């Protein structure tokens, strides 16, 4: 089996080719952190019994031949992919691809935006971003927002309830254009931006750090959730783009048709019953 990267629509692709004797396939895709924790605490058999998507070998071959062996991954993270093949006698073949770094990409002309480094050590936050226009248009504005994750979620829920946004992420640009965010355009340096902060002992909480850049084609926003003092709490990063063409609706570009995933802390399900462990 192989990890084939992202296709032109930004969907994650894996190829799995079962041997002649394999009758069933059982697949698990999840963040490396979640997979490692489940392996250490519950074990391999538990993961396969509770988290795997199950196929007969023939049904998977047909599924793959139709080009449906793709996942829509929304969170930027390191992932692991586990596959268990079982033959007619119950004998097992295990394959695993570890630590695949996946960053979802957009298929529009909004600026490229990367979180190159993000860490919290001894209450000291360090975040470094890089960005560039896809069309050589200059970056005209950059904003930064730091707030508790609870306040962020409440603000999005309020906007969703009062303004009728379909998804909480549709309201991200509204918050980033509000007085809750800080204009940091003058602090940009050659396509990069760095932010540091040392939290006090009283500022023990879950936070989000949100960074947005805008050019003539639209706005790109990345949001990282983290804990200010629990150092083994893995930060989680999500990114969205908002093209100018849809700015009136303040909505992200419509993704290409594929296996969609829903939001969830532990596990999110995709269409075709495929699952992603987070």
C-alpha positions in Angstrom: 0.0 0.0 0.0 1.1 3.6 -0.6 0.3 7.1 0.4 -0.3 8.9 -2.9 -0.5 12.5 -1.5 -3.2 15.0 -2.3 -5.0 15.1 -5.7 -5.8 18.3 -7.6 -8.9 18.8 -5.5 -6.9 18.5 -2.2 -8.2 15.1 -1.3 -5.9 12.6 0.5 -5.3 9.4 -1.5 -4.1 5.9 -0.4 -3.7 2.9 -2.7 -4.2 -0.5 -1.2 -3.7 -3.6 -3.4 -4.7 -6.8 -1.5 -3.0 -10.1 -2.4 -4.9 -12.9 -4.1 -5.6 -14.7 -0.8 -6.9 -11.8 1.1 -10.7 -11.9 1.6 -11.4 -8.8 3.8 -9.7 -5.5 4.4 -10.0 -3.3 7.5 -8.7 0.3 7.4 -8.0 3.0 10.0 -6.8 6.5 9.2 -6.2 8.9 12.1 -3.9 11.4 13.7 -0.6 9.8 14.8 -1.2 11.0 18.3 -4.6 9.3 18.6 -3.4 6.1 16.9 -0.4 5.9 19.2 -2.5 6.4 22.3 -5.1 3.8 21.3 -2.3 1.3 20.5 -0.7 1.9 23.9 -3.9 1.9 25.9 -6.3 -0.4 24.1 -4.2 -2.4 21.6 -4.3 -3.2 17.9 -7.3 -5.5 18.0 -9.4 -2.9 19.8 -8.6 -0.3 17.1 -9.6 -2.6 14.4 -12.8 -3.7 16.2 -14.0 -0.2 17.0 -12.5 2.2 14.4 -11.9 0.3 11.2 -13.8 0.6 8.0 -14.5 -2.9 6.6 -14.4 -4.1 3.0 -14.4 -7.3 1.2 -11.3 -7.4 -1.1 -13.5 -7.3 -4.2 -15.6 -4.4 -3.0 -12.4 -2.4 -2.1 -10.9 -3.2 -5.5 -14.0 -1.8 -7.2 -14.1 1.2 -4.9 -10.5 2.0 -5.7 -10.9 1.4 -9.4 -13.6 4.1 -9.4 -11.2 6.6 -7.8 -13.0 6.8 -4.5 -10.1 5.8 -2.3 -9.8 9.4 -1.1 -10.4 11.2 2.1 -11.3 14.9 2.8 -9.0 15.7 5.7 -9.7 19.1 7.3 -7.1 19.2 10.1 -3.4 19.8 9.5 -1.6 17.2 11.5 0.6 14.0 11.4 -1.4 11.0 10.4 -1.1 7.2 10.5 -2.8 4.7 8.2 -3.4 1.1 9.3 -4.6 -1.7 7.1 -5.4 -5.3 8.2 -5.9 -8.0 5.6 -7.5 -11.4 6.5 -7.5 -14.5 4.4 -10.0 -17.4 4.3 -8.2 -19.2 7.1 -8.3 -16.1 9.4 -4.6 -15.5 8.9 -3.7 -11.8 9.1 -1.4 -9.4 7.2 -0.8 -6.1 8.9 0.5 -3.0 7.1 1.0 0.5 8.5 2.2 3.9 7.3 3.3 6.1 10.1 3.7 9.9 10.6 2.3 11.2 7.3 2.3 15.0 7.5 -0.9 16.2 5.8 -1.9 19.8 5.3 -5.2 20.4 3.5 -4.9 22.6 0.4 -7.4 24.9 -1.3 -8.1 24.9 -5.0 -8.7 28.7 -5.2 -6.4 31.7 -5.6 -6.4 32.8 -2.0 -2.9 33.3 -0.5 -0.9 30.3 0.5 -0.6 30.3 4.3 1.5 27.8 6.4 2.0 27.4 10.1 5.7 26.6 10.0 6.3 26.3 13.7 4.0 26.3 16.7 5.1 25.4 20.3 4.3 26.1 23.9 7.0 25.4 26.4 7.2 26.6 30.0 4.1 28.8 29.2 6.0 30.5 26.3 4.1 30.5 23.0 6.0 30.6 19.7 4.2 30.7 16.4 5.8 31.3 13.0 3.9 31.6 9.8 4.8 32.0 6.1 2.5 33.2 3.3 2.6 34.2 -0.3 0.1 35.2 -3.0 -0.6 32.7 -5.7 -1.0 35.4 -8.3 1.8 37.9 -7.2 -0.9 40.1 -5.8 0.5 42.0 -2.7 -0.7 41.0 0.8 -2.8 44.0 1.8 -3.8 43.0 5.3 -2.9 40.7 8.1 -4.8 40.2 11.4 -4.1 38.2 14.5 -6.5 37.0 17.3 -5.7 35.3 20.6 -8.6 34.3 22.9 -9.8 31.5 25.0 -11.2 28.6 23.0 -14.4 28.8 24.9 -14.9 32.5 24.0 -14.0 31.8 20.4 -16.6 29.0 20.1 -19.2 31.2 21.8 -18.5 34.1 19.5 -18.9 31.8 16.4 -22.1 30.3 17.8 -23.5 33.8 18.4 -22.7 34.8 14.8 -24.1 31.5 13.5 -27.3 32.0 15.4 -27.8 35.7 14.6 -26.4 35.9 11.0 -27.5 32.4 9.8 -24.1 31.0 8.8 -24.3 27.4 7.9 -21.0 26.4 9.5 -19.1 28.1 12.4 -16.0 28.4 10.1 -18.1 30.6 7.7 -18.0 33.3 10.4 -14.2 33.2 10.9 -13.6 36.3 8.6 -16.2 38.3 10.6 -14.3 37.8 13.8 -11.0 38.5 12.1 -12.3 41.8 10.8 -13.7 42.8 14.1 -12.1 44.7 17.0 -11.4 41.4 18.7 -8.5 40.9 16.2 -5.3 43.0 15.9 -4.0 44.4 12.7 -0.4 43.2 12.3 0.1 44.2 8.6 3.0 46.5 9.5 4.8 43.6 11.3 5.0 41.3 8.3 8.6 40.6 7.2 9.3 39.1 3.7 6.4 36.8 3.7 6.7 35.7 7.3 5.2 36.6 10.6 6.2 35.5 14.1 4.2 35.8 17.3 5.4 35.2 20.9 3.8 35.4 24.3 4.5 34.2 27.8 1.4 33.3 29.7 1.2 33.9 33.4 0.3 31.1 35.8 -3.2 32.6 36.1 -3.7 32.3 32.4 -4.1 28.5 32.5 -6.7 27.7 29.8 -7.3 26.4 26.3 -6.8 29.1 23.7 -6.9 29.7 20.0 -4.4 31.7 18.0 -5.9 32.8 14.7 -3.9 34.4 11.8 -5.4 35.8 8.6 -3.8 37.2 5.5 -5.6 38.9 2.6 -4.8 39.9 -1.0 -6.9 40.8 -4.0 -8.1 37.2 -4.5 -9.4 36.6 -1.0 -8.4 35.7 2.6 -6.7 32.7 4.1 -7.1 32.0 7.8 -5.4 29.4 10.0 -6.5 28.6 13.6 -4.5 26.6 16.2 -6.1 25.5 19.4 -3.7 24.8 22.3 -3.3 24.8 26.1 -1.1 27.4 27.6 0.4 25.1 30.3 -0.2 21.5 29.5 2.9 20.8 27.3 1.8 17.4 26.1 -1.5 18.7 24.9 -1.1 18.5 21.1 -2.1 21.7 19.3 -4.7 21.3 16.5 -4.6 23.5 13.4 -7.4 24.1 11.0 -7.3 26.3 7.9 -9.9 27.8 5.5 -9.9 30.1 2.5 -12.4 32.7 1.6 -12.2 33.8 -2.1 -13.4 37.2 -3.2 -16.0 35.7 -5.4 -17.9 34.4 -2.3 -17.0 37.2 0.1 -20.6 38.4 0.1 -21.5 35.2 1.8 -18.3 35.1 3.8 -18.1 31.4 2.9 -15.3 29.0 2.0 -14.9 27.6 -1.5 -17.1 24.6 -2.1 -15.0 21.4 -1.9 -14.8 19.0 -4.7 -17.0 15.9 -4.4 -15.4 13.3 -2.3 -15.5 11.5 1.0 -16.5 14.2 3.5 -15.7 14.2 7.2 -17.7 15.7 10.1 -16.3 17.6 13.0 -15.4 15.5 16.1 -12.9 15.3 18.9 -12.4 11.6 18.9 -13.6 10.3 15.5 -15.2 11.7 12.4 -17.0 9.6 9.9 -16.7 10.1 6.1 -19.2 9.1 3.5 -18.9 5.5 2.2 -18.6 4.7 6.0 -14.9 5.6 6.0 -13.6 6.9 9.3 -10.8 9.2 10.5 -9.6 9.0 14.0 -8.6 12.3 15.5 
